[in-house]
Amino acid sequence: MKNKSFAAVATARCAQDAKSPRRRAAGLYAFAATIAASVAILACGALVPAGTAEAQINRIISIGGAKRTAMITVTIGKTEDVRTDNSFVELQVGDPEVADVNPLTDRSLSILGRKSGTTRVTAYGEGRKPIGVFDVEVTHDTSMLSATLAKRFPYAKLKVSSVNGRIMLTGTSPDAVTLDKAVAIARQFGPEVINSVSVMQPQQVMLEVRFIEANREAGRELGVQWNSSGNRYLANIGNRTAASQLPVTPTGSSVWKQPGVTAGGQNVKSSELPISPVVAAGVLSGTAPFGFLIGKLIAGGLSADVLVNALEQKGMARSLAEPNLVALSGDTASFLAGGEFPVPVPGSLGTVSIEYKRYGVGLAFTPTVLADGVINMKIEPEVSQLDTSNPVQVAGISVPPLIVRRASTTVELRDGQSFVIGGLLQSQGQTAQQQLPWLGDIPVLGLLFRSAAYQKNETDLAIIVTPRLVRPARPGDNIRTPLDNTLPPNDVDFFLMGKPEVTPQMAKVAAGADRPMTGHMLDLPAGGAYVSVKN
C-alpha cells in the first residue's frame, strides 16, 4: 500500500464534506481542534523554563567549596554538557586551543574538545568574584580505536585508554606480531602510544648458524735456476721464490741472501755467504719440494749452482663455525667469539689515538614468532679474521686488514627448517713466468733459462641457518656439555699411555673389574682402591 501525503488526504476529505452539510460541519470542527492543539504544544515548548533544560543534563560538577577540583573528560571534536552546583556569571578558559567553553544558562555550560591536553576553567560571579574552578581534559576518541582493534584482532584482549593526551594500550596479546600490528594501528589515531601490553606466552628461539667454507688450491711450477756467487757478489737467474725463503744465519750458512742485509744482529756480506753443496742440498730440499741440486761449478773463485724446480702441489682446507644464540621473541641478541686488535688513528697536531676493531665469529638476530608458528628472523652473521699477509701502514704502524664474510637478511622458517641465506663461490688463477732475455725464448733449449708457475685457488662458502623453538630446562634436568663423554687422565694415562682423555665406557669397565687391569689408572674409587682400565 502506497503512502499518501498530508495534502492529498486533506483534499479528499474536503471533497466528501462538500457533498454533505452535516459532514462538512463536523470536519471543520475537527480541523479547528487540531490547529488549537498544535498551537498549544508550540507555546508550551517555547515557554519551558531554564530549570527544565538544566534538568536534562545528567553531569553535575561542584565549582564552589569542593575539596577536590572537578575533572571533565571530553573527546576531541565532541561536546559535553554539564551543570554546576552554583550560579556563575562568566567563565574563563586557560587554554582556548584545548577546549571551547560556552555557557548555556547561569548553571550549565557546553564544552567542545579541540586538541589533546588539559586546561583549567575559572567561574566568576557578580563583580567578577571567583567562585570556583574545574579542569578539562581533552582526549582521543578511543571508542573507535577499541572497535577497530576488537574487529582486527578478536583473539587478543586489548584495552584502549587515554592518558595525558597519549593513547595507552593494555591487556594481553597472543604473540609479538599481533602486538606490533596493534601499536601500528593505534599510531594512526595518535602520534604517541604507550605500549603496556604483555605477551601471553613469550617464546624463545635458538638460532643455529653454520659457516661452511672449503678452500681448494692447486699449483704447478717448473723451471731452472742458475745461482752464482763470488768473493764480493751474489747473483741469481730465474725464479727465486724458493730461494727467498731460505734462512740467514750469522755464521754464513745461508744460500742466495742479498748482501748488506742484517741478520741475527750482524751485517751479512757476500763474502760471508759461501755456498756449500751439502748445506745447499739440505736446505733446498726442505724449502722447495721436489727440488734438487744438479751440480756445482767452481772456477777461479766463482761457484755456480743449478737448481731444477719441478713442483706440483694440491691443498684442501675446510673450516666450520657453528655459533648458536638464544633470544626472546621480539628481542635482539648478539655475541662475538673472537677478539679485538688495536688500530692507530691519526689525530690533530700529530697525535695518534687507538681504536679497537673486533674480529672473530659474530652473530646478531631478532626472531619473531608468528601466530601460525612461523619464525620471522632478521639475521646478521659474520666471520672475520686477520690478514697478516697484506699489512697496511697507518701512522708508521703496520696494521693487518680483516678478511670478512658477512650476511644480513630476513627470512621466515618453521621450527627445525634450514635455509641457505648466503653463499660464495670464488675462483682465482695466477700465472708467472721468469726468464733470461733472448735465451728463454729459444725453443726447447729455452727451458733451461726460464721458470714458470701456475696457481689456482677456489673458495666455496655457504651460510646455513636453522631456528628452533626452545624452552628452559626444568629443575633437576641434566644439561649436556662438551665434556660429558670424556674424563681427565692421570699421569700414567697421559704420559705413559699417551691418552689425553678417557671415555666413560672405559671407566665403566674399570669399575666392574674384579682385579686391576693393565693400562692407565683412573681416579675412580672401586672398593676403596683405584682401578685400572685396559686399553
Steps between C-alpha positions, in 0.01 A plus 500: 500500500642835398546780752300819441603848582322722752370736220348217298305369799367848588382562141305172492328573832395849387344357183290258703392769749379725221232241405352480855435814718508300825823329408646838391427656840656208689813518287545871561465444875765225503739708291468796736567277802817363340636849431428610856682201649805562281520865600475405869782248468727754327424760762580263784834409338592863458422577861707210652689650793882481523478263791331241281781522240764462774313199634573318172880523570612208715861610565528726807826647628582698810682829445468655843617373834618160368807341654615356168499667161254340261632342180294483181619272218401592145585327172660696218231638268211421736301705753410433861221687687534533878319672787654684793387509861533881517394781275764683299512808285819448294736215406870537409697222322872468567592359156235567235689280250428192710125552555217745435270566798163670432243575775143384438338641813629636828538138619585304182767508233620315187860387443647423154831314477744647250833320556647260752616654824370649823385847597335670798172694493425770759141602585423857614197640678368853541776760488741242343540329831653150454265236630676180385712315243491168315735322261430382148693213340468450126587147390500295182195310388592158637163345426566483128850363560364238740244389243768482229735289711220270614399439139855459373632283786205319659730249673696774679383657825594862439375804688534860387511807720630855482757631746621861490427534130658165414342173394577216739455134409460243775399136520656190348602394149552143376828586325735784427387539139142572604627753749711679239205524263274632776752770590529597132122542476492702824757743361251591227272642771776678693872556450596389851404150613583348838541124459416319825383176337658175613547196277311200634764236422836652410701243305874459478676425174841339463673568171762263365727657241756295309783657304634230267802600295718289274826630357657308215829593344721344238831616363767397260851629459771404255825682440875512521689733733860604452668649803859616518705658775843651521712668759311830476170427328206263495292456183186314405325418175150357490227457758614588852180409681655208678829678552341800671366269768842376607610599849794726566733436790799701622726206431445535129325167445236657278441483130400780258467774763560852376817665633471784744193358677511488876432157646541396858627846593789493248547646156513213255748540216533302184832362613330361808257294294692203365289242326568155626363213290400307811328795668340621179366156412351457844341844516368496148338162542302638793393833357426392146329161482630273227786741448849362482848630436632384167856617520749759606769662294808652658743693292725788601317572822160496326244238594176434311207291616225365279163422655216336313155553654227256409217560742137397498294570810137456597330614814158476661398695806165482673375732769176482691356743752169430672393788725174446690300775668170513689272805507151582616243551227508865400836577663847526347794288614863509389834351593860492381753220541832651403701799610595860438814649350622859532492734202686833516295802393698817411369813668574869499842640592665168425316309772402138453207335675414133520176337392421133540346298220322174564561179314389140534167323470209734566124467483208737553138408435149609591242218497125551497269204546184544292155377593513197269838382630712660228817664629592831342869577547730788418847342492844660480775234520867586454835322496819706486869430543824693488689506170863533600622450143385846385571749779407866470722780626310745722701774670813294453343193660428179313132407541361173362174524303200276557363223281126525560210278402175667591131462419187693596153381407147428622347155458197308624535136600325248717648321795790281385501611137832600344575752232813621322501877540835567334761341283823584323680313226826669413766380258837664447776406259849643476792431269855630521800451273859614543771452243832622378454739206534340158629175638165414655326539162706230331283193425570199720834635622321802643367280779844518658477877530143561621270410786117491494247457777122458502276536803122454528289558810131422548289603798151365562305653789146429621308648795216280629253602772265278701257647757362294786236577760651417838397500863717522810587176673292400797657495845705184536546437127853422390635719223754341269841660476797439267679316784226245569671231291849547638684484831834660587800262492748445779879501466525137388228539242635826359877452509537123471205397287466825303127531572391865526152399618303198620152398388225410751478153344857430601428623851191278519701193402760585761239545773363146441834327476585236765871566489717783384549502126808608321478840348456849631371593846179696552416698810180305551448309829413132478487327836715767659784463248587650168427291196672461169335491164630275229556661165 
